[in-house]
Amino acid sequence: MIKIKIITTDNIRIIESDTSHSLIDILKENGYLIYAPCGGKGTCGKCRVKIKGEGEIISCKYYPDKNIEVILPREDEANILVHQTKYLDDFPFAINKSGYLSSGPFGIAIDIGTTTVVLYFLNLLTGQIEAISSLLNPQKTFGADVITRISYCQEHDNGLSELQKSIVDAINDELDTFRIKSKLISENYEKIIVVGNTTMLHIILGVDPLSIALAPFKPVFTEKQIKKGHLTGLNINANAEVITLPCISAFVGADILAGLAVLKGIHKNYLFLDIGTNGEIALINGRRILTCSTAAGPAFEGSNISCGMGAVFGAISGFSTPQQYYVIGNSTPLGICGSGIVDIVAYLLEYDKIDETGFLKETFVINSEKKIQIIQQDIREIQLAKSAIYSGIKILMNMAEMSFHDIDGLYLAGGFGNYINIKSAIQIGLLPYELRDKIYPVGNSAGIGALQYLNSDNFEKKIDIILKNTQYIELSNVDEFTLEFALNMNFNKCTNQL
Protein backbone atom coordinates (compact mmCIF):
# COMPACT_ATOMS: atom_id res chain seq x y z
CA MET A 1 0.00 0.00 0.00
CA ILE A 2 1.08 3.56 -0.68
CA LYS A 3 0.11 6.77 1.06
CA ILE A 4 -1.32 9.70 -0.87
CA LYS A 5 -1.49 13.12 0.77
CA ILE A 6 -4.36 15.14 -0.70
CA ILE A 7 -3.87 18.90 -0.38
CA THR A 8 -6.84 21.18 -1.04
CA THR A 9 -7.44 24.86 -0.31
CA ASP A 10 -8.80 24.19 3.16
CA ASN A 11 -7.81 20.65 4.06
CA ILE A 12 -4.99 18.08 4.06
CA ARG A 13 -5.92 14.41 4.10
CA ILE A 14 -3.90 11.20 3.82
CA ILE A 15 -5.39 8.16 2.12
CA GLU A 16 -4.02 4.72 1.28
CA SER A 17 -4.24 2.78 -1.96
CA ASP A 18 -2.62 -0.02 -3.88
CA THR A 19 -0.71 0.60 -7.09
CA SER A 20 -3.19 -0.96 -9.51
CA HIS A 21 -5.51 2.05 -9.81
CA SER A 22 -5.16 5.30 -11.72
CA LEU A 23 -4.99 8.45 -9.64
CA ILE A 24 -8.32 9.71 -10.96
CA ASP A 25 -10.05 6.51 -9.80
CA ILE A 26 -8.38 6.77 -6.40
CA LEU A 27 -9.52 10.37 -6.02
CA LYS A 28 -13.07 9.60 -7.14
CA GLU A 29 -13.33 6.66 -4.73
CA ASN A 30 -12.42 9.02 -1.91
CA GLY A 31 -14.99 11.67 -2.77
CA TYR A 32 -12.95 14.07 -4.91
CA LEU A 33 -14.62 15.19 -8.13
CA ILE A 34 -12.12 15.55 -10.97
CA TYR A 35 -13.20 17.14 -14.25
CA ALA A 36 -12.78 14.60 -17.08
CA PRO A 37 -15.11 15.27 -20.05
CA CYS A 38 -13.64 12.36 -22.06
CA GLY A 39 -14.59 9.94 -19.27
CA GLY A 40 -11.02 9.13 -18.32
CA LYS A 41 -9.98 7.90 -21.78
CA GLY A 42 -6.96 10.17 -21.91
CA THR A 43 -8.04 12.13 -24.98
CA CYS A 44 -8.96 15.50 -23.44
CA GLY A 45 -6.07 16.07 -21.02
CA LYS A 46 -8.29 18.04 -18.64
CA CYS A 47 -8.17 15.86 -15.50
CA ARG A 48 -4.96 17.58 -14.44
CA VAL A 49 -3.66 17.80 -10.90
CA LYS A 50 -0.27 18.70 -9.45
CA ILE A 51 2.09 16.21 -7.85
CA LYS A 52 4.63 17.80 -5.52
CA GLY A 53 8.08 17.32 -7.03
CA GLU A 54 6.71 16.15 -10.38
CA GLY A 55 4.52 19.03 -11.57
CA GLU A 56 1.22 18.77 -13.43
CA ILE A 57 0.04 15.32 -14.51
CA ILE A 58 -3.02 13.80 -16.21
CA SER A 59 -4.68 11.85 -13.41
CA CYS A 60 -6.34 9.21 -15.61
CA LYS A 61 -2.94 8.24 -17.06
CA TYR A 62 -1.04 8.38 -13.78
CA TYR A 63 -0.64 5.21 -11.69
CA PRO A 64 1.02 6.03 -8.36
CA ASP A 65 3.75 3.57 -7.37
CA LYS A 66 5.11 5.43 -4.33
CA ASN A 67 3.99 7.85 -1.63
CA ILE A 68 2.99 11.17 -3.22
CA GLU A 69 1.49 14.56 -2.40
CA VAL A 70 -1.39 15.64 -4.66
CA ILE A 71 -2.32 19.32 -4.90
CA LEU A 72 -5.89 19.69 -6.16
CA PRO A 73 -6.87 22.87 -8.00
CA ARG A 74 -8.94 25.57 -6.36
CA GLU A 75 -12.54 25.71 -7.48
CA ASP A 76 -11.89 28.73 -9.70
CA GLU A 77 -8.91 27.00 -11.32
CA ALA A 78 -10.98 23.89 -11.96
CA ASN A 79 -13.66 26.03 -13.56
CA ILE A 80 -11.10 27.16 -16.15
CA LEU A 81 -10.95 23.58 -17.44
CA VAL A 82 -14.71 23.70 -17.90
CA HIS A 83 -14.32 27.01 -19.74
CA GLN A 84 -11.72 25.41 -22.00
CA THR A 85 -14.23 22.78 -23.06
CA LYS A 86 -16.87 25.44 -23.62
CA TYR A 87 -14.74 28.01 -25.42
CA LEU A 88 -11.82 26.09 -26.97
CA ASP A 89 -12.16 23.93 -30.07
CA ASP A 90 -11.41 20.22 -29.96
CA PHE A 91 -10.56 19.14 -33.48
CA PRO A 92 -11.12 15.43 -34.22
CA PHE A 93 -7.95 13.36 -34.13
CA ALA A 94 -6.67 12.26 -37.54
CA ILE A 95 -4.18 9.42 -38.03
CA ASN A 96 -1.42 10.12 -40.53
CA LYS A 97 -2.41 7.99 -43.53
CA SER A 98 1.07 8.18 -45.03
CA GLY A 99 2.53 6.26 -42.11
CA TYR A 100 5.04 6.90 -39.34
CA LEU A 101 8.78 6.62 -38.79
CA SER A 102 8.50 4.16 -35.89
CA SER A 103 6.14 1.57 -34.48
CA GLY A 104 5.19 3.72 -31.47
CA PRO A 105 5.01 7.31 -32.75
CA PHE A 106 4.55 10.27 -30.42
CA GLY A 107 4.01 13.93 -31.11
CA ILE A 108 4.94 16.69 -28.68
CA ALA A 109 3.26 20.09 -28.46
CA ILE A 110 5.49 22.61 -26.69
CA ASP A 111 4.53 26.07 -25.45
CA ILE A 112 7.67 28.05 -24.62
CA GLY A 113 6.62 30.94 -22.43
CA THR A 114 9.00 33.60 -21.17
CA THR A 115 8.49 32.20 -17.66
CA THR A 116 7.00 28.72 -18.06
CA VAL A 117 7.39 25.88 -20.57
CA VAL A 118 4.61 23.30 -21.04
CA LEU A 119 4.86 20.01 -22.99
CA TYR A 120 1.96 17.81 -24.14
CA PHE A 121 2.78 14.22 -25.11
CA LEU A 122 0.36 12.87 -27.74
CA ASN A 123 0.17 9.23 -28.84
CA LEU A 124 -0.07 9.53 -32.62
CA LEU A 125 -1.76 6.13 -32.99
CA THR A 126 -4.53 6.54 -30.43
CA GLY A 127 -4.92 10.32 -30.05
CA GLN A 128 -4.45 10.00 -26.29
CA ILE A 129 -2.64 12.69 -24.35
CA GLU A 130 -0.31 10.51 -22.33
CA ALA A 131 1.25 13.23 -20.18
CA ILE A 132 1.65 16.95 -19.60
CA SER A 133 4.77 18.38 -18.02
CA SER A 134 5.72 21.92 -17.12
CA LEU A 135 8.84 23.67 -15.91
CA LEU A 136 10.17 27.15 -15.32
CA ASN A 137 11.99 28.49 -18.35
CA PRO A 138 15.70 28.25 -17.40
CA GLN A 139 16.40 31.34 -19.50
CA LYS A 140 15.11 33.41 -16.56
CA THR A 141 18.67 33.41 -15.24
CA PHE A 142 19.67 35.42 -18.33
CA GLY A 143 16.88 38.02 -17.97
CA ALA A 144 13.27 38.38 -16.85
CA ASP A 145 11.87 39.41 -20.23
CA VAL A 146 12.58 39.11 -23.94
CA ILE A 147 14.46 42.42 -24.20
CA THR A 148 16.96 41.55 -21.46
CA ARG A 149 17.51 38.14 -23.04
CA ILE A 150 18.10 39.70 -26.45
CA SER A 151 20.56 42.07 -24.75
CA TYR A 152 22.34 39.09 -23.21
CA CYS A 153 22.74 37.58 -26.68
CA GLN A 154 24.45 40.76 -27.88
CA GLU A 155 26.59 41.44 -24.82
CA HIS A 156 28.14 37.97 -24.61
CA ASP A 157 30.09 36.21 -27.35
CA ASN A 158 28.25 32.94 -26.79
CA GLY A 159 25.04 34.51 -25.49
CA LEU A 160 22.70 33.11 -28.13
CA SER A 161 24.14 29.61 -27.91
CA GLU A 162 23.90 29.71 -24.10
CA LEU A 163 20.23 30.67 -24.22
CA GLN A 164 19.49 28.09 -26.90
CA LYS A 165 21.31 25.34 -25.03
CA SER A 166 19.49 26.13 -21.79
CA ILE A 167 16.03 25.69 -23.30
CA VAL A 168 17.00 22.69 -25.45
CA ASP A 169 18.57 20.94 -22.44
CA ALA A 170 15.48 21.64 -20.32
CA ILE A 171 13.14 20.22 -22.98
CA ASN A 172 15.42 17.20 -23.43
CA ASP A 173 15.19 16.50 -19.69
CA GLU A 174 11.39 16.34 -19.99
CA LEU A 175 11.55 14.22 -23.15
CA ASP A 176 13.97 11.78 -21.51
CA THR A 177 11.91 11.54 -18.32
CA PHE A 178 8.76 10.60 -20.24
CA ARG A 179 10.68 8.29 -22.59
CA ILE A 180 12.21 6.31 -19.73
CA LYS A 181 8.97 6.11 -17.77
CA SER A 182 7.00 5.02 -20.85
CA LYS A 183 9.72 2.61 -22.09
CA LEU A 184 10.12 4.44 -25.38
CA ILE A 185 13.16 5.29 -27.50
CA SER A 186 14.10 8.71 -28.84
CA GLU A 187 13.10 7.60 -32.34
CA ASN A 188 9.48 7.44 -31.17
CA TYR A 189 9.35 11.25 -31.02
CA GLU A 190 8.36 12.02 -34.61
CA LYS A 191 6.62 15.38 -34.71
CA ILE A 192 7.21 18.42 -32.53
CA ILE A 193 5.02 21.54 -32.65
CA VAL A 194 6.42 24.61 -30.92
CA VAL A 195 4.64 27.85 -30.04
CA GLY A 196 5.88 30.83 -28.10
CA ASN A 197 6.57 34.50 -28.56
CA THR A 198 8.70 35.50 -31.53
CA THR A 199 11.88 35.88 -29.48
CA MET A 200 11.52 32.45 -27.87
CA LEU A 201 11.15 30.82 -31.30
CA HIS A 202 14.21 32.61 -32.66
CA ILE A 203 16.29 31.49 -29.69
CA ILE A 204 15.31 27.82 -29.75
CA LEU A 205 16.21 27.69 -33.45
CA GLY A 206 19.49 29.51 -32.83
CA VAL A 207 18.51 32.57 -34.88
CA ASP A 208 19.83 35.97 -33.77
CA PRO A 209 16.85 37.92 -32.31
CA LEU A 210 18.54 41.36 -32.23
CA SER A 211 16.37 42.86 -34.98
CA ILE A 212 13.29 42.22 -32.82
CA ALA A 213 14.50 44.79 -30.30
CA LEU A 214 15.57 47.48 -32.79
CA ALA A 215 13.30 49.78 -34.77
CA PRO A 216 11.55 49.00 -37.06
CA PHE A 217 11.26 45.72 -35.05
CA LYS A 218 11.57 43.26 -37.94
CA PRO A 219 12.19 39.63 -36.93
CA VAL A 220 14.37 37.39 -39.08
CA PHE A 221 11.25 35.29 -39.65
CA THR A 222 7.57 35.25 -38.81
CA GLU A 223 6.61 32.39 -41.12
CA LYS A 224 6.26 28.77 -40.05
CA GLN A 225 9.65 27.07 -39.76
CA ILE A 226 10.24 23.35 -40.33
CA LYS A 227 13.47 21.67 -39.21
CA LYS A 228 14.61 18.06 -39.18
CA GLY A 229 15.17 16.58 -35.75
CA HIS A 230 18.92 16.12 -36.16
CA LEU A 231 19.34 19.88 -36.69
CA THR A 232 17.67 20.96 -33.44
CA GLY A 233 19.69 19.37 -30.64
CA LEU A 234 16.53 17.68 -29.32
CA ASN A 235 16.64 14.02 -28.31
CA ILE A 236 14.17 12.94 -30.98
CA ASN A 237 14.03 10.99 -34.23
CA ALA A 238 16.69 12.35 -36.62
CA ASN A 239 14.04 12.65 -39.34
CA ALA A 240 11.34 14.07 -37.09
CA GLU A 241 9.62 17.28 -38.10
CA VAL A 242 10.10 20.19 -35.71
CA ILE A 243 7.61 22.91 -36.64
CA THR A 244 7.42 26.38 -35.14
CA LEU A 245 4.05 27.93 -35.90
CA PRO A 246 3.84 31.34 -37.61
CA CYS A 247 4.09 34.60 -35.68
CA ILE A 248 2.08 37.76 -36.32
CA SER A 249 4.85 40.28 -35.62
CA ALA A 250 7.99 40.87 -33.55
CA PHE A 251 5.98 41.06 -30.34
CA VAL A 252 2.85 39.05 -31.10
CA GLY A 253 3.97 35.49 -31.53
CA ALA A 254 2.82 32.01 -32.43
CA ASP A 255 1.38 31.54 -28.94
CA ILE A 256 -1.22 34.26 -29.57
CA LEU A 257 -1.97 32.98 -33.07
CA ALA A 258 -2.48 29.44 -31.76
CA GLY A 259 -4.67 30.75 -28.94
CA LEU A 260 -6.86 32.72 -31.32
CA ALA A 261 -7.17 29.76 -33.69
CA VAL A 262 -8.31 27.36 -30.98
CA LEU A 263 -11.17 29.58 -29.82
CA LYS A 264 -14.64 28.48 -30.86
CA GLY A 265 -16.63 30.96 -32.92
CA ILE A 266 -19.10 31.76 -30.15
CA HIS A 267 -18.76 35.54 -30.23
CA LYS A 268 -18.48 37.97 -33.14
CA ASN A 269 -16.77 40.89 -31.39
CA TYR A 270 -14.36 40.06 -28.59
CA LEU A 271 -11.02 40.72 -26.95
CA PHE A 272 -8.27 38.15 -26.43
CA LEU A 273 -5.69 38.95 -23.78
CA ASP A 274 -2.56 37.09 -22.66
CA ILE A 275 -0.86 38.79 -19.73
CA GLY A 276 2.78 38.03 -19.07
CA THR A 277 5.99 40.04 -19.19
CA ASN A 278 4.40 41.41 -22.35
CA GLY A 279 0.67 41.87 -22.66
CA GLU A 280 -0.46 40.60 -26.05
CA ILE A 281 -3.89 41.86 -27.02
CA ALA A 282 -6.17 41.04 -29.94
CA LEU A 283 -9.45 42.72 -30.81
CA ILE A 284 -11.69 40.71 -33.10
CA ASN A 285 -14.37 42.68 -34.93
CA GLY A 286 -16.11 40.20 -37.19
CA ARG A 287 -13.41 39.07 -39.62
CA ARG A 288 -11.10 41.99 -38.83
CA ILE A 289 -8.41 41.37 -36.20
CA LEU A 290 -6.26 44.09 -34.62
CA THR A 291 -3.33 43.07 -32.40
CA CYS A 292 -0.75 44.84 -30.29
CA SER A 293 1.79 44.13 -27.60
CA THR A 294 2.39 46.29 -24.57
CA ALA A 295 5.35 46.07 -22.20
CA ALA A 296 3.68 45.15 -18.93
CA GLY A 297 7.00 44.18 -17.37
CA PRO A 298 7.44 41.05 -15.26
CA ALA A 299 5.38 42.19 -12.26
CA PHE A 300 2.50 39.85 -13.08
CA GLU A 301 5.00 36.98 -13.24
CA GLY A 302 6.15 37.77 -9.68
CA SER A 303 9.38 39.49 -10.76
CA ASN A 304 10.27 43.09 -9.84
CA ILE A 305 8.11 42.63 -6.74
CA SER A 306 10.05 42.79 -3.45
CA CYS A 307 8.66 39.44 -2.23
CA GLY A 308 7.62 38.19 -5.66
CA MET A 309 7.98 34.68 -7.04
CA GLY A 310 6.47 32.49 -9.74
CA ALA A 311 3.17 30.64 -9.34
CA VAL A 312 4.81 27.62 -7.76
CA PHE A 313 4.68 25.76 -4.44
CA GLY A 314 4.71 28.24 -1.54
CA ALA A 315 3.46 31.26 -3.46
CA ILE A 316 0.57 33.34 -2.15
CA SER A 317 -1.76 33.19 -5.15
CA GLY A 318 -4.98 34.43 -3.58
CA PHE A 319 -5.64 37.00 -0.84
CA SER A 320 -8.79 38.06 1.01
CA THR A 321 -7.49 39.48 4.29
CA PRO A 322 -4.22 39.34 6.27
CA GLN A 323 -5.75 36.40 8.13
CA GLN A 324 -7.10 34.64 5.04
CA TYR A 325 -4.98 33.98 1.99
CA TYR A 326 -4.27 31.00 -0.25
CA VAL A 327 -0.81 29.49 -0.67
CA ILE A 328 -0.12 27.09 -3.51
CA GLY A 329 0.28 23.68 -1.88
CA ASN A 330 -1.46 24.85 1.31
CA SER A 331 1.97 25.37 2.83
CA THR A 332 3.96 28.06 4.62
CA PRO A 333 4.14 31.13 2.36
CA LEU A 334 7.46 31.81 0.66
CA GLY A 335 6.48 34.82 -1.44
CA ILE A 336 3.77 36.30 -3.66
CA CYS A 337 2.98 35.44 -7.28
CA GLY A 338 1.22 37.69 -9.80
CA SER A 339 -2.36 36.78 -8.93
CA GLY A 340 -1.61 37.25 -5.25
CA ILE A 341 -0.22 40.74 -5.73
CA VAL A 342 -3.31 41.73 -7.73
CA ASP A 343 -5.56 40.57 -4.86
CA ILE A 344 -3.42 42.37 -2.30
CA VAL A 345 -3.41 45.67 -4.19
CA ALA A 346 -7.20 45.41 -4.59
CA TYR A 347 -7.49 44.87 -0.82
CA LEU A 348 -5.24 47.86 -0.06
CA LEU A 349 -7.32 50.02 -2.38
CA GLU A 350 -10.63 48.89 -0.93
CA TYR A 351 -9.54 49.59 2.65
CA ASP A 352 -7.92 52.96 1.85
CA LYS A 353 -4.38 51.81 2.58
CA ILE A 354 -3.43 53.23 -0.81
CA ASP A 355 -5.05 56.19 -2.52
CA GLU A 356 -5.98 56.79 -6.16
CA THR A 357 -2.41 57.85 -6.98
CA GLY A 358 -0.99 54.61 -5.59
CA PHE A 359 0.56 56.21 -2.51
CA LEU A 360 1.05 53.51 0.14
CA LYS A 361 0.59 54.98 3.60
CA GLU A 362 2.81 52.38 5.27
CA THR A 363 4.51 49.10 4.43
CA PHE A 364 1.87 46.36 4.41
CA VAL A 365 3.04 43.26 6.29
CA ILE A 366 1.43 39.96 5.32
CA ASN A 367 3.63 37.49 7.18
CA SER A 368 6.12 38.97 9.64
CA GLU A 369 7.84 35.64 10.33
CA LYS A 370 8.74 35.15 6.66
CA LYS A 371 9.13 38.93 6.09
CA ILE A 372 6.55 38.91 3.32
CA GLN A 373 5.33 42.46 2.74
CA ILE A 374 4.27 45.02 0.17
CA ILE A 375 6.31 48.19 -0.27
CA GLN A 376 5.70 51.38 -2.26
CA GLN A 377 7.78 50.21 -5.25
CA ASP A 378 5.59 47.11 -5.57
CA ILE A 379 2.53 49.32 -5.99
CA ARG A 380 4.31 51.38 -8.65
CA GLU A 381 5.27 48.23 -10.58
CA ILE A 382 1.62 47.11 -10.62
CA GLN A 383 0.46 50.58 -11.69
CA LEU A 384 2.84 50.58 -14.64
CA ALA A 385 1.84 47.06 -15.66
CA LYS A 386 -1.91 47.51 -15.34
CA SER A 387 -1.84 50.85 -17.17
CA ALA A 388 0.11 49.33 -20.05
CA ILE A 389 -2.45 46.54 -20.49
CA TYR A 390 -5.55 48.68 -20.13
CA SER A 391 -4.13 51.39 -22.40
CA GLY A 392 -3.35 48.82 -25.10
CA ILE A 393 -6.97 47.64 -24.96
CA LYS A 394 -8.25 51.22 -25.25
CA ILE A 395 -6.02 52.02 -28.26
CA LEU A 396 -7.29 48.98 -30.19
CA MET A 397 -10.88 49.87 -29.29
CA ASN A 398 -10.39 53.45 -30.50
CA MET A 399 -8.84 52.30 -33.77
CA ALA A 400 -11.77 49.98 -34.41
CA GLU A 401 -14.19 52.77 -33.41
CA MET A 402 -15.76 50.44 -30.85
CA SER A 403 -16.93 50.88 -27.27
CA PHE A 404 -17.06 48.26 -24.54
CA HIS A 405 -20.78 48.04 -25.21
CA ASP A 406 -19.91 46.47 -28.59
CA ILE A 407 -17.78 43.70 -27.03
CA ASP A 408 -19.38 40.28 -26.48
CA GLY A 409 -16.58 38.86 -24.36
CA LEU A 410 -12.98 39.02 -23.16
CA TYR A 411 -10.97 35.79 -23.24
CA LEU A 412 -8.21 35.74 -20.65
CA ALA A 413 -5.42 33.36 -21.69
CA GLY A 414 -2.16 32.16 -20.21
CA GLY A 415 -0.90 30.95 -16.85
CA PHE A 416 -1.75 34.23 -15.15
CA GLY A 417 -5.38 33.72 -16.19
CA ASN A 418 -5.44 30.40 -14.33
CA TYR A 419 -5.13 32.12 -10.97
CA ILE A 420 -6.20 35.74 -11.31
CA ASN A 421 -9.24 36.93 -9.39
CA ILE A 422 -11.23 38.77 -12.04
CA LYS A 423 -12.95 41.00 -9.49
CA SER A 424 -9.56 42.14 -8.16
CA ALA A 425 -8.21 42.68 -11.68
CA ILE A 426 -11.15 44.96 -12.45
CA GLN A 427 -10.83 46.71 -9.11
CA ILE A 428 -7.23 47.80 -9.76
CA GLY A 429 -8.04 48.84 -13.34
CA LEU A 430 -6.26 46.00 -15.13
CA LEU A 431 -9.44 44.72 -16.83
CA PRO A 432 -12.41 46.83 -17.98
CA TYR A 433 -15.20 47.28 -15.45
CA GLU A 434 -17.71 47.42 -18.33
CA LEU A 435 -16.91 43.78 -19.22
CA ARG A 436 -17.20 42.45 -15.66
CA ASP A 437 -19.79 39.81 -16.65
CA LYS A 438 -18.15 38.89 -19.94
CA ILE A 439 -14.64 37.74 -18.93
CA TYR A 440 -13.77 34.10 -19.60
CA PRO A 441 -10.45 32.54 -18.49
CA VAL A 442 -9.36 29.88 -20.98
CA GLY A 443 -6.04 28.74 -19.52
CA ASN A 444 -3.15 27.71 -21.73
CA SER A 445 -4.87 28.25 -25.06
CA ALA A 446 -1.47 28.47 -26.77
CA GLY A 447 -0.50 24.98 -25.68
CA ILE A 448 -3.94 23.62 -26.53
CA GLY A 449 -3.62 25.25 -29.95
CA ALA A 450 -0.27 23.56 -30.55
CA LEU A 451 -1.86 20.28 -29.50
CA GLN A 452 -4.72 20.77 -31.95
CA TYR A 453 -2.17 21.38 -34.71
CA LEU A 454 -0.86 17.88 -33.96
CA ASN A 455 -4.41 16.54 -34.05
CA SER A 456 -5.73 17.93 -37.30
CA ASP A 457 -4.76 19.45 -40.64
CA ASN A 458 -7.88 21.63 -40.42
CA PHE A 459 -6.30 23.61 -37.61
CA GLU A 460 -3.52 24.85 -39.91
CA LYS A 461 -6.17 26.14 -42.32
CA LYS A 462 -7.76 28.11 -39.49
CA ILE A 463 -4.39 29.65 -38.63
CA ASP A 464 -3.89 30.73 -42.24
CA ILE A 465 -7.28 32.47 -42.29
CA ILE A 466 -6.52 34.36 -39.07
CA LEU A 467 -3.12 35.49 -40.38
CA LYS A 468 -4.69 36.92 -43.53
CA ASN A 469 -7.18 38.98 -41.50
CA THR A 470 -4.79 40.26 -38.83
CA GLN A 471 -3.22 43.71 -38.60
CA TYR A 472 -0.49 44.52 -36.06
CA ILE A 473 -0.46 47.94 -34.38
CA GLU A 474 2.92 49.17 -33.09
CA LEU A 475 1.92 51.20 -30.03
CA SER A 476 5.14 53.22 -30.03
CA ASN A 477 3.94 54.73 -33.30
CA VAL A 478 0.55 55.72 -31.86
CA ASP A 479 0.65 59.25 -30.44
CA GLU A 480 -2.41 58.67 -28.24
CA PHE A 481 -0.78 55.79 -26.36
CA THR A 482 1.43 57.99 -24.16
CA LEU A 483 -1.57 60.08 -23.07
CA GLU A 484 -3.72 56.99 -22.55
CA PHE A 485 -0.97 55.42 -20.45
CA ALA A 486 -0.70 58.49 -18.22
CA LEU A 487 -4.48 58.69 -17.78
CA ASN A 488 -4.71 55.05 -16.68
CA MET A 489 -1.92 55.08 -14.10
CA ASN A 490 -4.19 56.02 -11.21
CA PHE A 491 -6.62 53.67 -9.50
CA ASN A 492 -10.35 54.22 -9.95
CA LYS A 493 -12.14 54.18 -6.61
CA CYS A 494 -15.57 53.64 -8.15
CA THR A 495 -14.70 50.02 -8.93
CA ASN A 496 -14.56 49.37 -5.17
CA GLN A 497 -18.32 48.82 -5.39
CA LEU A 498 -17.90 45.54 -7.30
Secondary structure, 3 states (H helix, E strand, C coil): CEEEEEECCCCEEEEEECCCCCHHHHHHHCCCCCCCCCCCCCCCCCCEEEECCCEEEEHHHCCCCCCEEEECCCHHHHHHHHHHHHHECCCCCCCCCCCCCCCCCEEEEEEECCCEEEEEEEECCCCCEEEEEEEECHHHHHCCCHHHHHHHHHHCCCHHHHHHHHHHHHHHHHHHHHHHHCCCCHHHEEEEEEEECHHHHHHHCCCCCHHHHCCCCCCCCCCCEEEEHHHCCCCCCCCCEEEECCCCCCCCCHHHHHHHHHECCCCCEEEEEEECCCEEEEEEECCEEEEEEECCCHHHHCCCCCCECCCCCCEEEEEEECCEEEECCCCCCCEECHHHHHHHHHHHHHCCCECCCCCECCCEEEECCCCEEECHHHHHHHHHHHHHHHHHHHHHHHHCCCCHHHCCEEEEECHHHHHCCHHHHHHCCCCCHHHCCCEEEEECHHHHHHHHHHHCHHHHHHHHHHHHCEEECCHHHCHHHHHHHHHCCCCCHHHHHC
